[in-house]
């Protein structure tokens, strides 16, 4: 929904994220009942079934596919929530075009932060990359591409995002000597990773990796019989086409297992 243009989804030379979502939604409604605004607040086993609890009632099913995605990590500093959409963003490819040729800050030190900084630099932005450590965590090849294009502000942590109606800058603290300074900016792009929305899987005792992603096999089966997972909640390559493919595999696995339960064959491990 947030990406202005998607150029790598098969069958579309380019399409906006919102247009692609609308087409997917219309397609889904032809084949299934879509229950909107019904948050699943709990998922548990009820005999041989799953019980999905929502504020509007409970739903029982023989199989469940989790496609709950991931959420962006937040800095948790003053000004972040207040100025969201008014200069604070988590998606340079969505909002970077609004700040062509202007002052921007990218917060983070991994590959995604470096790629975001390079993207903004390519738009003519004056980019400052802020990272709390003395070296970036990104791959060396990516870091070398920053030379001469992006100003680095290392050993520094953002303490506050400044501005009233829109972003005017950030206040950063040097983690070595404790000194603070302000850096002027028209936009702050936060790129410090994402968190998988895997609490429902965790509640069922499904196997998770050290980052909290749901562990699945090539067939998208989890360690819990009858439970499948697809998309960003499983980690890996975070692309729309990948999530769609995993969803298709999960659906086929569920269909196969409902006809001939795989746990009867003893293949419950991913």
C-alpha positions as CSV (number, residue, x, y, z in Angstrom):
1,X,0.0,0.0,0.0
2,X,2.9,2.4,0.8
3,X,5.1,1.8,-2.3
4,X,4.3,4.3,-5.1
5,X,5.5,2.0,-7.9
6,X,6.3,-1.7,-8.1
7,X,8.4,-2.7,-11.1
8,X,9.1,-6.4,-10.4
9,X,5.7,-8.1,-10.1
10,X,5.2,-10.4,-13.0
11,X,2.6,-9.3,-15.5
12,X,2.9,-5.6,-14.6
13,X,5.6,-3.4,-16.1
14,X,4.8,-1.0,-13.3
15,X,1.9,-0.6,-10.9
16,X,1.3,1.4,-7.8
17,X,1.2,-0.5,-4.5
18,X,-2.4,0.6,-3.9
19,X,-3.5,-0.5,-7.3
20,X,-1.9,-3.9,-6.9
21,X,-3.6,-4.4,-3.5
22,X,-7.0,-3.3,-4.9
23,X,-6.7,-5.9,-7.7
24,X,-5.6,-8.6,-5.3
25,X,-8.5,-7.8,-2.9
26,X,-11.1,-7.9,-5.7
27,X,-9.7,-11.2,-6.9
28,X,-9.8,-12.7,-3.4
29,X,-13.4,-11.6,-2.9
30,X,-14.5,-13.7,-5.9
31,X,-13.4,-16.9,-4.1
32,X,-13.6,-16.3,-0.4
33,X,-15.5,-14.4,2.3
34,X,-13.3,-11.5,3.5
35,X,-13.9,-10.5,7.1
36,X,-12.5,-7.0,7.7
37,X,-11.6,-5.3,10.9
38,X,-11.7,-8.5,12.9
39,X,-8.3,-8.7,14.7
40,X,-7.3,-12.2,15.8
41,X,-6.3,-11.6,19.4
42,X,-5.7,-15.3,20.2
43,X,-5.1,-18.5,18.4
44,X,-5.2,-21.9,20.3
45,X,-5.9,-25.5,19.8
46,X,-9.4,-26.8,20.6
47,X,-9.4,-30.5,20.3
48,X,-8.5,-31.3,16.7
49,X,-9.3,-27.8,15.6
50,X,-7.8,-24.3,15.8
51,X,-9.8,-21.6,17.6
52,X,-9.2,-18.1,16.4
53,X,-10.5,-15.6,18.9
54,X,-11.6,-12.1,17.8
55,X,-13.6,-9.3,19.7
56,X,-16.5,-10.2,17.4
57,X,-16.6,-13.9,18.0
58,X,-14.6,-17.1,17.6
59,X,-13.8,-19.0,14.5
60,X,-12.8,-22.7,14.2
61,X,-10.8,-24.3,11.5
62,X,-8.9,-27.4,10.7
63,X,-6.0,-25.5,9.2
64,X,-4.6,-22.0,9.6
65,X,-2.2,-20.0,7.3
66,X,-0.4,-17.2,9.0
67,X,0.3,-14.3,6.7
68,X,0.7,-11.6,9.4
69,X,3.8,-9.9,7.9
70,X,6.2,-7.7,9.9
71,X,6.2,-4.3,11.5
72,X,9.0,-1.7,11.2
73,X,11.1,-1.1,14.2
74,X,10.7,2.4,15.8
75,X,13.3,4.5,17.4
76,X,11.0,5.4,20.3
77,X,12.2,9.0,20.6
78,X,10.3,12.3,21.0
79,X,8.9,13.6,17.7
80,X,8.8,10.3,15.9
81,X,5.1,9.6,16.3
82,X,4.2,13.3,16.3
83,X,5.8,14.0,13.0
84,X,5.0,10.7,11.2
85,X,3.9,11.6,7.7
86,X,5.3,15.1,8.1
87,X,8.9,14.3,7.5
88,X,9.3,11.1,9.5
89,X,9.1,8.1,7.2
90,X,10.1,4.4,7.2
91,X,10.1,4.1,3.4
92,X,12.4,6.2,1.3
93,X,11.1,4.6,-1.9
94,X,7.6,5.7,-0.9
95,X,8.3,9.2,0.3
96,X,11.8,10.1,-1.0
97,X,10.5,11.8,-4.1
98,X,8.8,14.4,-1.9
99,X,12.3,15.6,-0.7
100,X,14.3,15.8,-3.9
101,X,17.3,18.0,-3.5
102,X,16.6,18.6,0.2
103,X,18.3,17.7,3.5
104,X,17.5,14.2,4.7
105,X,18.7,12.0,7.5
106,X,18.8,8.2,7.5
107,X,19.0,6.3,10.8
108,X,20.5,2.9,10.8
109,X,23.7,1.0,9.9
110,X,22.7,-2.2,8.1
111,X,22.3,-2.9,4.4
112,X,18.8,-1.5,4.2
113,X,20.0,1.8,5.7
114,X,22.9,2.1,3.3
115,X,20.6,1.3,0.3
116,X,18.1,3.8,1.5
117,X,20.8,6.5,1.8
118,X,22.1,5.7,-1.7
119,X,18.6,5.9,-3.1
120,X,18.0,9.3,-1.5
121,X,21.4,10.5,-2.7
122,X,20.4,9.5,-6.2
123,X,17.4,11.8,-5.9
124,X,19.7,14.7,-5.3
125,X,19.2,14.7,-1.5
126,X,21.9,15.8,0.9
127,X,22.0,12.7,3.1
128,X,23.4,12.2,6.5
129,X,23.6,8.6,7.7
130,X,23.5,8.3,11.5
131,X,24.6,5.1,13.3
132,X,25.3,4.4,16.9
133,X,28.4,2.4,16.3
134,X,31.9,3.3,15.0
135,X,31.4,1.2,11.8
136,X,28.5,0.3,9.7
137,X,27.1,-3.2,9.8
138,X,26.3,-3.3,6.0
139,X,28.3,-5.3,3.5
140,X,31.7,-3.7,2.6
141,X,30.7,-3.3,-1.1
142,X,27.6,-1.3,-0.1
143,X,29.6,0.9,2.3
144,X,32.2,1.7,-0.4
145,X,29.4,3.1,-2.6
146,X,28.7,5.7,0.1
147,X,32.0,7.5,-0.4
148,X,31.6,11.0,-1.6
149,X,27.8,10.7,-1.7
150,X,26.7,10.5,2.0
151,X,27.9,12.2,5.2
152,X,28.4,9.7,8.0
153,X,27.6,10.5,11.6
154,X,28.9,7.5,13.5
155,X,29.0,6.8,17.3
156,X,25.8,8.8,17.5
157,X,22.2,8.1,18.5
158,X,19.1,10.2,17.7
159,X,17.6,11.6,20.9
160,X,14.8,13.7,19.4
161,X,13.3,14.5,16.1
162,X,12.8,18.3,15.9
163,X,10.0,20.3,14.4
164,X,6.4,21.4,15.1
165,X,4.4,21.2,11.9
166,X,7.1,19.3,10.0
167,X,10.6,18.0,10.6
168,X,13.4,20.6,10.9
169,X,16.2,18.4,12.1
170,X,17.3,15.9,14.7
171,X,19.2,16.1,18.0
172,X,21.9,13.5,18.3
173,X,24.1,12.4,21.2
174,X,27.6,11.2,20.8
175,X,27.7,7.8,22.6
176,X,31.4,8.2,23.4
177,X,31.6,11.5,25.1
178,X,27.9,12.3,25.7
179,X,27.9,15.6,23.8
180,X,24.9,16.6,21.8
181,X,24.3,18.6,18.6
182,X,21.6,19.3,16.1
183,X,21.6,18.3,12.5
184,X,19.2,20.2,10.2
185,X,16.9,18.1,8.0
186,X,13.6,18.2,6.2
187,X,13.0,14.5,6.5
188,X,14.1,11.6,8.7
189,X,14.0,8.1,7.3
190,X,14.2,5.4,9.9
191,X,15.8,2.1,8.7
192,X,16.6,0.0,11.7
193,X,14.9,-3.3,10.6
194,X,11.6,-4.9,11.2
195,X,10.0,-7.3,13.6
196,X,8.0,-10.3,12.5
197,X,4.4,-10.4,13.7
198,X,4.7,-13.9,15.0
199,X,3.0,-13.7,18.4
200,X,0.1,-16.0,17.3
201,X,2.6,-18.6,16.2
202,X,4.6,-18.2,19.4
203,X,1.4,-18.7,21.5
204,X,0.8,-22.1,19.7
205,X,4.4,-23.2,20.5
206,X,5.5,-23.0,16.8
207,X,9.3,-23.0,16.2
208,X,10.8,-19.6,15.8
209,X,14.3,-18.5,14.9
210,X,16.4,-16.2,17.0
211,X,15.0,-13.2,15.2
212,X,11.4,-14.3,15.9
213,X,10.6,-15.4,12.4
214,X,8.3,-18.5,12.0
215,X,10.4,-21.4,10.9
216,X,8.9,-23.3,7.9
217,X,10.0,-25.9,5.5
218,X,9.9,-25.7,1.7
219,X,6.2,-26.6,1.9
220,X,5.5,-23.7,4.3
221,X,4.6,-26.1,7.1
222,X,5.4,-25.0,10.6
223,X,6.3,-27.3,13.5
224,X,2.7,-27.3,14.6
225,X,0.5,-29.7,12.6
226,X,-2.1,-27.9,10.6
227,X,-0.4,-24.5,10.9
228,X,1.3,-22.9,7.9
229,X,3.1,-19.5,7.5
230,X,3.9,-17.4,4.4
231,X,5.4,-14.0,3.6
232,X,7.4,-11.6,5.8
233,X,6.5,-13.4,9.0
234,X,8.9,-16.2,7.9
235,X,11.8,-13.8,7.2
236,X,13.9,-14.3,4.0
237,X,13.4,-12.3,0.9
238,X,10.8,-9.5,1.5
239,X,9.3,-9.2,-1.9
240,X,5.6,-9.2,-2.9
241,X,6.2,-11.9,-5.5
242,X,7.9,-14.1,-2.9
243,X,5.1,-13.7,-0.4
244,X,2.5,-14.6,-3.0
245,X,4.4,-17.7,-4.0
246,X,4.7,-18.8,-0.4
247,X,1.0,-18.2,0.1
248,X,0.3,-20.5,-2.8
249,X,2.5,-23.2,-1.5
250,X,1.0,-22.9,2.0
251,X,-2.5,-23.2,0.5
252,X,-1.6,-26.3,-1.5
253,X,0.1,-27.9,1.5
254,X,-3.0,-27.3,3.6
255,X,-5.2,-28.8,1.0
256,X,-3.0,-31.8,0.7
257,X,-2.9,-32.3,4.5
258,X,-6.6,-31.9,5.0
259,X,-7.1,-34.8,2.6
260,X,-4.2,-36.8,4.0
261,X,-2.9,-35.3,7.3
262,X,0.9,-35.1,7.2
263,X,1.3,-35.5,10.9
264,X,0.0,-39.1,10.4
265,X,3.0,-39.6,8.1
266,X,5.3,-38.2,10.8
267,X,6.7,-35.2,8.7
268,X,5.9,-32.5,11.2
269,X,9.4,-30.9,11.3
270,X,10.2,-28.1,8.8
